[in-house]
């Protein structure tokens, strides 16, 4: 009898300890429900810094978003000082303020009318969205500035290279390097990898620089230091065609005639109608 009581006491003690250690919901500064699963004592992020986070988004039990799958890596968030805080602070942003490097947590965001409009009909009865968050890295203000300098330097180098390409193109120096396809697309390969070429429907990540035939730039991911991720087949025909001639870590120039670019409509207000385009593209991964 005494031994049975002792076993029950041990079991009850273990259960109470487990309850004490189980994660608890707390309310964040902006009213979101937050559950921390680990506290590894890692570096805490501060205003002015950036954080790299893996985020898994759930509607009920359905995983609908995954930064590793959708972006090819963590999402980068900038932490603003209070005086510059956005009016509507996202739940994931709020969660990172309570986490340290290496920590994982869950945060819940109630579904308002704005969010409801973007949710598929199958999930219209949901009251909240769940985000599982892993804080991968804290990027200090010094690192942020160093990165900005690197971005500026790379952007300047790419701009110079494109301007020289335009001059060489107009002078005829590149005639023997131009590959012209039946659609009228012209391609100059700068670096060609021996791997397989990219296929329709694949999700790829690229850096690109777009300009007109006179060299005037209309867009550049190099300026932002932020590669573009997209599904091959979803862009303008000339861009998709050129991409499918490339492989991983290859670099190329595309000269895209208007007919396989933005055509008669253009893309107001950035690209006028019937305008030929030049792109410099670097494939990062797919």
N, C-alpha and C positions, 0 to 999 in steps of 0.2 A: 504493500500500500504506500509506504514511504517512498519507495523508488518510483512508483507511478506518479506521485505528486511532484517529485523532483524533475521527472521528464517533462511534465506539463508546465512546470515553472520555467524550465530552460526554453521550451518552445514559445511560451508567452513572452519571455524576455527577448528572444530572437525576433518575434513578430513586431514588438514595440520598437526595437532598434531599426528594423526595416522600414517601419512607418516614419520614424524620425528622419531616416536617410532618403526617403522617397522625395522626388522633386515636387516643389510646391509652386502653384501659380502666384505670381505677383503682378501688380499693375504698374506699367511703365509710366514715365512722365506724361505721355500723351494719351494714356488711357487704354493701352493694349494689354492683353493678357499674355504673360511671359513665363516660360518654364525653362530653367537652366538645368542641363544634364551633366555638365562638367565644369569644374573651376580649376584649371591647371596652373593658375598663377602667372599666366602669360602677360605680355605687355598690354596695357589698356590703351585704347585709342583716345586721342584728344582732338578738340576742334582744330581745323586746319590740316589735319592728317587725312590719309585715305586708308580704306580697309578693303581687302580682298575677301569676298565671302562666297561660299557655295550655298545656293539657295534651292530648296526643293519645295515646290508649291503643290498643295493638295486641295482639291475640292472633295470634301468628305474623305473617302479612302482612295480616291483616284489621283495618281500623280500626274499633274498637267503641265508642270514646268520644272526644268532641271538645268541649272546654268552650265554644268559640265557637258550635258548633251546639247543644249541649245546654243551656247556661246563658245563651247570648246574649252572652257576654263572658268575661273571665278569671275563674279561680277565685281567691278570696282566702284565703291561709293566714296564720295567726298563728305567729310564731316564738317559742317558749318558752325561757326560761333553762334551763340544764341541770338545775337542781333541780326544775323543773316539767315536764320532758320526759315525754311519754306513754311507757308501757311498750313499746308497739309503734310505733316511728317509721316512718311510711310512706316508701316509696322516693322519692316526689316531694318530700316535705319534706326528706329528707336531701340530695337533689340541689340544692335551692335554696341550701343552706348553702355550696356550692362555686361558686356562680354570682354574677354581677354583673348589674346592670340592662342589658337588651339582649342578654344571652347566650342561647345555645341549647345543649341537651345531650340526651343519652339516658341513662336509668337503667333497669336491669333488676331486677325483683323476682321471686324464686323463689316458685313456687306451693306454699303449704302446704295442709294439710287444710281449714283454715277458708276460704281463698280458693277452693279447688277446689269447695266446695259451692255457690258462687255463679257458677261458670263453666258455660256451656252445654255439653251433652254432646258437641257437635261438636269442642270444644277440650279435652276431658278429658286428652288425651295431652301437653299442653303442660307444659314444665318451668318456664317463666318468662314474665312479662308485660313488655312493653316500653312505656315511657313516653317520648315525645318532649316536652321541656319548653322553653318560652320564658319567660324571666323578663321580664315587661313593665314592672313598676314596683316600686320599693321605697318603702313608705309608712312614714315615720319615726314614732317614738313620739309626737312632738308632733302630727303629722298625725292619728295614731290618736285621740288625746285630743280634738283639734278635731272630728273626725268624730263621736265619741261625744257631744260637746256638741250638735252639730247634730241628731243622732238624737234625743237627749232633748228638745230644743226642738220638733222636728217632732212627736214622739209626744205631747207635752203639748198642742200646738195641735190635733191631731186629736182627742184625748180630749175637750177642751173643746168642739170643734165637734159631736162625736157627742152629748155630753150635752145641748147646746142643741137638737139635732135631736130627741132623745127628748122633751124638754119641749114643743117646738112640735108634735110629732106627737100627743101626748096632749091638747094644748089645742085641736086642730082647726085650727091655723094653716096646716097643710100640705095640707088637704083638696083645695084646687084644684090642687095640684101633683102629687098622687098619681096614678100611672098603674097601674091594676089589670089584670092579665092574666087570661085564662080559668082558669088554674091556681090563682089566688089570690095570686100574687106581686104585691107592691106595689113600685113603683120611683119614686124621686125623682131626676131628673137634676140634678146640680149644675153640671157643665160638659159640653157635648156638642160633639164634634168633627164637622166636616162629612165626614170620610172614611167609608169603608165600614165596616159593622158586622163584628164578629168572627164567625167561622164554626166549626162543629163540627170537631174534629180538629186545629185550629191550636194551636201552642204559644205561649203568651202569658206575659207577666210582669206581675204586679200587686202593689200594696201594698194591704193590707186591714186592717180593724178589725172584729172580731166581738164582739157583746154580746147580752145578753138584753133583753127588752122593758123591764125596770126599769133598764137602763143598765149593769148589771154586766158587765164585760169578761171574755171567756173566752179571747181570743187576739188578737194584733195583730202583724203584720209590721213596723209602724212602730216598735214597741218595740225590735226587733232591728236595724232598719236594713237588713233583708234581704228584698227582694221575693220573692214566691213565683212560681216558674215551673211551669206545669202544662199539660196538654193539655185543651182544652175538650171536655167530655163525660165527664170522669173525676171530677167533683165531685158534690155533692148536686144534685138536679134544679133546685131553686130558684136556686142559685148559678149553675149553667150557663145557665139561662134568662136571668137578669139580665145575665150577661156578654155574651151574644149580642145584647143590645140596645145594647151600647156599641161605641165605636170607639177608635182610638188616642188616648191622652192625654185621655180623657174620665173624668169622676168621677160617682159615683152612690151613692145609698143603696138597699139592698134590704131589704124587710121580708118574711121568708120564713116562711110558715106551716109548722107541724110536718110536715104531710102531704107537702110537697115539700122538707123539710129532713132531719132525722135520724129522723123518724117515731116509732113506738111504742117502738123500741129505744133511741133516743138515741145518745149516744156516751160511755159511761161511761169515766172518772168525771167528765168535763168537762161534758157536755151531758145533762141529764135527759131521760127519755122525754116525748114530746108537748109539746115546747118550741118556741115561735116564736122566730125569731132576727132580729137586725138586723145588716147588714153595711154598712160604708162602704168603697168600692172605688175605687182609682185605677188605670187601665190605663196601663202604661208603654210596652210595645211588643209587637208580634207579627209 
